[in-house]
Amino acid sequence: MKERFDNPPLVELVAELRWRDVSLPPGLPQGLPFPPFQEAFEKQLPAMSSALAGKGYGASERLIPVGFPVPPETPIIRYRYSGGEAESQRNSIMFQLGAGLFTVNAVQPYKSWDEFSPVVADGVKVLLETQKNNIEGYSLLLRYFDAFEENLTGELSHIDFITRVFGFTFEAPGFLKKHSTTGVVAVPTLQTSIPLGFGNLQMQMVQGEIQGRPAYILENVVAIDGLASANVDEILGKFSEARNIIHDVFINLTASIRDKMKPVAESK
């Protein structure tokens, strides 16, 4: 069952495509203002802006001023929904275009992958139709950012949350505990990497803040092996496969606090 929750910790979901221009000489940087990368970007930009505006995402914001150097895989332009307030789901989505980078981002009130994936498909279709670089294919990444605040963590420390809720086993050596004034060894950051049949799942758990409030941050990233061709169905299929892995991991990690997240009956 594909579950969703009324009190989810999700902060942001990002479907990310990256590419390299194979026509550039070896050693030449991929970012701006290096030609022909600059030339390709400037040709793609108006076509991308027009196509996304036609889909309702006409509110654009330039993140890096014209003429400034731009490293590869860095967002330059952000597009948001420009329609009415009633379209709350669309208001939570944005597109970003950069030097060798295109992302579709969703924040709350994100509902489900089945509602988000058609928007990803629309964005990918626009990208493929406006692409001006000479490329061999696209590298794909899917990212989920979750922030567990006090309503989900209670009074547990970060290490207690990782062990008691997520189920990781961690035991510090006695000689470290001996030097601790409290007898406790903190673990502010924990990283894991899990090989998959089609890529790699990278998990990072960090003690941090969200909008000034303390929170335990969980980032799940699936990096998909190889290059995807310029085909919307292929790209969406790979993203969906990555999403299914992350969803299964999340459901199992958070099983003990499921009720606190307020599950609803069933998502599509």
SEDONU-196715 format. One record per residue (C-alpha): residue number from 1; residue in one letter; x, y, z. Coordinates in nm, 3 decimals. Each point is the difference from the previous one (the first is absolute). Layout:
# SEDONU-196715
- NUM:a:X:Y:Z
...
# end
This chain:
# SEDONU-196715
- 1:m:0.000:0.000:0.000
- 2:k:0.124:0.348:-0.090
- 3:e:-0.052:0.194:0.320
- 4:r:-0.014:0.374:0.050
- 5:f:-0.032:0.207:0.316
- 6:d:-0.171:0.315:0.128
- 7:n:0.304:0.083:0.216
- 8:p:0.293:-0.100:-0.222
- 9:p:0.358:0.113:0.066
- 10:l:0.058:0.065:-0.372
- 11:v:0.162:0.336:-0.073
- 12:e:0.087:-0.036:-0.367
- 13:l:0.008:-0.254:-0.281
- 14:v:0.229:0.058:-0.299
- 15:a:0.010:-0.183:-0.334
- 16:e:0.333:0.098:-0.155
- 17:l:0.146:-0.039:-0.349
- 18:r:0.363:0.080:-0.083
- 19:w:0.188:-0.002:-0.329
- 20:r:0.333:0.082:-0.162
- 21:d:0.061:0.151:-0.342
- 22:v:0.213:-0.257:-0.182
- 23:s:0.101:0.251:-0.269
- 24:l:0.216:0.196:0.245
- 25:p:0.374:-0.064:-0.024
- 26:p:0.145:-0.212:0.283
- 27:g:0.092:0.210:0.301
- 28:l:-0.229:0.290:-0.086
- 29:p:-0.232:0.084:0.291
- 30:q:-0.369:-0.082:-0.047
- 31:g:-0.142:0.306:0.173
- 32:l:-0.065:0.357:-0.113
- 33:p:0.136:0.222:-0.153
- 34:f:0.199:-0.256:-0.202
- 35:p:-0.117:-0.044:-0.361
- 36:p:-0.171:-0.196:-0.146
- 37:f:-0.169:-0.072:0.335
- 38:q:-0.093:0.369:0.035
- 39:e:-0.136:0.010:-0.352
- 40:a:-0.209:-0.314:0.048
- 41:f:-0.143:0.127:0.330
- 42:e:-0.096:0.339:-0.144
- 43:k:-0.179:-0.172:-0.289
- 44:q:-0.182:-0.240:0.230
- 45:l:-0.108:0.257:0.258
- 46:p:-0.273:0.186:-0.198
- 47:a:-0.140:-0.326:-0.137
- 48:m:-0.011:-0.151:0.349
- 49:s:-0.159:0.312:0.150
- 50:s:-0.268:0.015:-0.269
- 51:a:-0.087:-0.370:0.028
- 52:l:-0.025:0.003:0.380
- 53:a:-0.205:0.321:-0.007
- 54:g:-0.241:-0.181:-0.231
- 55:k:-0.043:-0.263:0.273
- 56:g:-0.070:0.266:0.263
- 57:y:0.351:0.043:0.138
- 58:g:0.067:0.351:-0.123
- 59:a:0.143:0.153:0.319
- 60:s:0.377:-0.016:-0.054
- 61:e:0.285:0.109:0.223
- 62:r:0.365:0.033:-0.104
- 63:l:0.214:-0.143:0.280
- 64:i:0.339:0.102:-0.146
- 65:p:0.036:0.339:-0.176
- 66:v:0.076:0.010:-0.371
- 67:g:0.374:0.004:-0.066
- 68:f:0.098:-0.167:0.328
- 69:p:0.198:-0.325:-0.019
- 70:v:-0.216:-0.308:0.058
- 71:p:0.146:-0.335:0.107
- 72:p:-0.141:-0.309:-0.172
- 73:e:-0.316:-0.157:0.142
- 74:t:-0.103:0.324:0.173
- 75:p:-0.357:0.144:-0.025
- 76:i:-0.020:0.332:-0.186
- 77:i:-0.373:0.050:-0.060
- 78:r:-0.294:-0.104:0.219
- 79:y:-0.358:-0.030:-0.123
- 80:r:-0.308:0.001:0.222
- 81:y:-0.372:-0.030:-0.063
- 82:s:-0.155:0.332:-0.100
- 83:g:-0.369:-0.090:0.025
- 84:g:-0.259:0.040:0.275
- 85:e:0.028:-0.096:0.365
- 86:a:-0.251:-0.281:-0.044
- 87:e:0.266:-0.208:-0.174
- 88:s:0.174:-0.085:0.329
- 89:q:0.168:-0.314:-0.136
- 90:r:0.152:0.190:-0.293
- 91:n:0.109:0.282:0.231
- 92:s:0.219:-0.251:0.181
- 93:i:0.199:-0.090:-0.314
- 94:m:0.286:0.179:-0.172
- 95:f:0.235:-0.068:-0.290
- 96:q:0.367:0.099:-0.014
- 97:l:0.230:0.027:-0.302
- 98:g:0.375:0.038:0.026
- 99:a:0.331:-0.081:-0.160
- 100:g:-0.044:-0.370:-0.076
- 101:l:-0.284:-0.029:0.252
- 102:f:-0.380:-0.019:0.004
- 103:t:-0.206:-0.073:0.312
- 104:v:-0.364:-0.038:0.092
- 105:n:-0.051:0.083:0.369
- 106:a:-0.301:-0.062:0.223
- 107:v:-0.065:0.126:0.353
- 108:q:-0.307:-0.021:0.223
- 109:p:-0.287:-0.046:-0.063
- 110:y:0.152:-0.287:-0.200
- 111:k:-0.259:-0.281:-0.021
- 112:s:0.136:-0.302:-0.183
- 113:w:0.240:-0.117:-0.267
- 114:d:-0.293:-0.076:-0.229
- 115:e:-0.099:0.368:0.009
- 116:f:0.357:0.127:-0.029
- 117:s:0.132:-0.228:-0.275
- 118:p:-0.219:0.147:-0.279
- 119:v:0.146:0.342:0.083
- 120:v:0.349:-0.151:-0.020
- 121:a:-0.096:-0.147:-0.339
- 122:d:-0.116:0.341:-0.123
- 123:g:0.325:0.161:0.111
- 124:v:0.216:-0.272:-0.152
- 125:k:-0.191:0.028:-0.329
- 126:v:0.069:0.374:-0.010
- 127:l:0.367:-0.061:0.078
- 128:l:0.040:-0.257:-0.277
- 129:e:-0.179:0.220:-0.254
- 130:t:0.211:0.307:0.082
- 131:q:0.338:-0.167:0.056
- 132:k:0.276:0.176:-0.201
- 133:n:0.308:-0.182:0.132
- 134:n:0.158:-0.292:-0.181
- 135:i:-0.043:-0.275:0.258
- 136:e:0.012:-0.378:0.024
- 137:g:-0.265:-0.031:0.271
- 138:y:-0.114:0.106:0.346
- 139:s:0.122:-0.091:0.346
- 140:l:-0.296:-0.037:0.236
- 141:l:-0.028:0.059:0.375
- 142:l:-0.303:-0.005:0.228
- 143:r:0.027:0.177:0.336
- 144:y:-0.229:0.003:0.302
- 145:f:0.063:0.239:0.291
- 146:d:-0.183:-0.071:0.327
- 147:a:0.013:0.200:0.323
- 148:f:-0.111:-0.173:0.320
- 149:e:-0.098:0.264:0.253
- 150:e:-0.096:-0.032:0.367
- 151:n:-0.354:-0.117:-0.080
- 152:l:0.161:-0.313:-0.152
- 153:t:0.321:-0.031:0.201
- 154:g:-0.128:0.079:0.349
- 155:e:0.293:0.044:0.236
- 156:l:0.228:-0.252:-0.173
- 157:s:0.355:0.107:-0.076
- 158:h:0.123:-0.037:-0.357
- 159:i:0.184:-0.323:0.075
- 160:d:-0.301:-0.138:0.190
- 161:f:-0.228:0.088:-0.291
- 162:i:0.232:-0.174:-0.247
- 163:t:0.020:-0.313:0.214
- 164:r:-0.345:-0.024:0.163
- 165:v:-0.210:0.126:-0.291
- 166:f:0.202:-0.071:-0.314
- 167:g:0.145:-0.323:0.139
- 168:f:0.371:0.061:-0.058
- 169:t:0.244:-0.158:0.242
- 170:f:0.274:0.223:0.136
- 171:e:0.223:-0.060:0.298
- 172:a:0.289:0.232:0.076
- 173:p:0.319:-0.154:0.141
- 174:g:0.033:0.020:0.378
- 175:f:0.314:0.215:-0.015
- 176:l:-0.200:0.275:-0.177
- 177:k:-0.282:-0.015:0.253
- 178:k:0.261:0.024:0.276
- 179:h:0.104:0.345:-0.123
- 180:s:-0.358:0.124:-0.038
- 181:t:-0.124:0.210:0.294
- 182:t:-0.348:-0.150:-0.048
- 183:g:0.106:-0.350:-0.099
- 184:v:-0.164:0.054:-0.340
- 185:v:0.163:0.020:-0.343
- 186:a:-0.208:0.216:-0.237
- 187:v:-0.041:-0.086:-0.369
- 188:p:-0.103:0.326:-0.174
- 189:t:0.042:-0.153:-0.348
- 190:l:-0.038:-0.354:-0.131
- 191:q:0.043:-0.104:-0.365
- 192:t:-0.073:-0.330:-0.169
- 193:s:0.023:-0.125:-0.358
- 194:i:-0.200:-0.295:-0.134
- 195:p:0.068:-0.146:-0.346
- 196:l:-0.313:-0.071:-0.201
- 197:g:-0.062:-0.203:-0.312
- 198:f:-0.029:0.321:-0.204
- 199:g:0.195:0.256:0.201
- 200:n:0.088:0.103:0.352
- 201:l:-0.200:0.118:0.302
- 202:q:0.181:0.258:0.211
- 203:m:-0.143:0.086:0.340
- 204:q:0.115:0.284:0.223
- 205:m:-0.138:0.073:0.346
- 206:v:0.095:0.336:0.150
- 207:q:-0.086:0.187:0.318
- 208:g:-0.100:0.348:-0.120
- 209:e:-0.277:0.257:-0.034
- 210:i:-0.297:0.070:-0.224
- 211:q:-0.124:0.360:-0.012
- 212:g:0.183:0.070:0.326
- 213:r:-0.149:-0.299:0.183
- 214:p:0.212:-0.298:0.109
- 215:a:-0.055:-0.308:-0.211
- 216:y:0.161:-0.325:-0.103
- 217:i:0.053:0.012:-0.376
- 218:l:-0.015:-0.310:-0.218
- 219:e:0.112:0.017:-0.363
- 220:n:-0.064:-0.297:-0.228
- 221:v:0.160:0.017:-0.345
- 222:v:-0.014:-0.262:-0.272
- 223:a:0.263:0.051:-0.271
- 224:i:-0.100:-0.207:-0.303
- 225:d:0.274:-0.181:-0.192
- 226:g:0.080:0.087:-0.360
- 227:l:-0.153:0.260:-0.229
- 228:a:-0.370:0.019:-0.086
- 229:s:-0.090:0.072:-0.361
- 230:a:-0.212:0.296:-0.107
- 231:n:-0.323:-0.191:0.063
- 232:v:-0.261:0.119:0.249
- 233:d:-0.136:-0.347:0.077
- 234:e:0.347:-0.143:0.063
- 235:i:0.096:0.287:0.230
- 236:l:-0.329:-0.016:0.195
- 237:g:0.034:-0.375:0.034
- 238:k:0.344:0.036:0.156
- 239:f:-0.121:0.274:0.235
- 240:s:-0.296:-0.217:0.105
- 241:e:0.229:-0.294:0.073
- 242:a:0.217:0.226:0.219
- 243:r:-0.308:0.140:0.173
- 244:n:-0.123:-0.349:0.087
- 245:i:0.332:-0.079:0.172
- 246:i:-0.002:0.323:0.200
- 247:h:-0.365:-0.044:0.097
- 248:d:0.058:-0.354:0.124
- 249:v:0.305:0.109:0.201
- 250:f:-0.190:0.293:0.151
- 251:i:-0.304:-0.209:0.099
- 252:n:0.222:-0.256:0.174
- 253:l:0.227:0.259:0.166
- 254:t:-0.296:0.186:0.149
- 255:a:-0.221:-0.298:0.092
- 256:s:0.020:0.073:0.373
- 257:i:-0.124:0.361:-0.042
- 258:r:-0.257:-0.076:-0.268
- 259:d:-0.294:0.111:0.214
- 260:k:0.168:0.334:0.075
- 261:m:0.019:0.067:-0.374
- 262:k:-0.380:-0.050:-0.022
- 263:p:-0.040:-0.246:-0.288
- 264:v:-0.295:0.041:-0.231
- 265:a:-0.181:-0.293:-0.156
- 266:e:0.189:-0.055:-0.325
- 267:s:0.172:0.201:-0.272
- 268:k:-0.025:-0.092:-0.363
# end
